[in-house]
Amino acid sequence: MLARLDAIDWKILDELQHDGRMTNVELARRVGISAPPCLRRVRALEEAGFIKGYRALLDEKQLGFEVSVFAMVHLSSQAEADLAAFETFVRRQPAVRECWMLSGEIDFILKCVAPDLNAFQAFVAELTAAPNVRNVKTSLTLRNSKDAPMVPMELRRNGTRTADR
């Protein structure tokens, strides 16, 4: 499917990830085509799964979530049923913003937020009591040096680096 993306598709994806709220007319102008084919392309990119959705990026600290933590979870079993059960548990936890299964010593790393340390400690108590959890190590974040939610398109196009922006 990737081979079917042409230069216009790449431009559309790049523009939308920088500003997903722009009108179709503005997007078409930026990528150099008229509005109707631009809309058809966007819909095709959505249907093919290249565009997963649209959302606003909110500032968690401004909204009262003062604590950001990474939790490294080691399970006592890596049987598929136990991994799936842990993933189901994590999906139900609103404090967990991201969950990644890892290879190596740690089974999962969780990115978590909480309004304060007490709320996070209550979550950790629930996490450590979850079935199959051997141990949990946490690290409070001090500051975020980089937050790049976008795909680095300039590293992918035609296998070479470009600097369109």
C-alpha positions, 0 to 999 in steps of 0.5 A: 500500500505504501508504494501507492502513495504519490507525492500529493498523498505525502503532501496531504499527510504532512499538511494534515498532521501539522494542522488537522483543522484546516479546510479542504479548500486550504489543504487543496491550495497547499498541496497544489490540487483542486478541492474535489480530488483533494477531498477524495484523496483524504477520504481514501487515505482515511479508509486505507488507515493512513489517517487514524483520526483527528484530535486536539492536543491538550496541555495536561498540566494546564488541565490539572494533571501535574504528575507525569510518570513512567512505570516499568512493569515486570510480569511473573508470566509472559504467557499470551493469556497473561499478557492479554489480561494485563493489556485489558487491565491497563486499557481500563485505567484512565491514568495510563496514557500509553502502554508499550510491550517491550522486549528485554528485562521489562515487559511493559512501559506505561506513560501515566498522568495524575493530578497529584502524587496521592492519586498516582500512588493509589494507581500504583497500589492498584497496578502492583496488585494486578494479577501477574504483576511481579514488580513495578518501578516508577520514574517521575518526569522532571521535564519534557525535552521533546514531544513530537507526536507527528510522523517524521515524514522527511525521513521516509519520502523516497528513502531520502531526507528532504526538508520541505518545511 
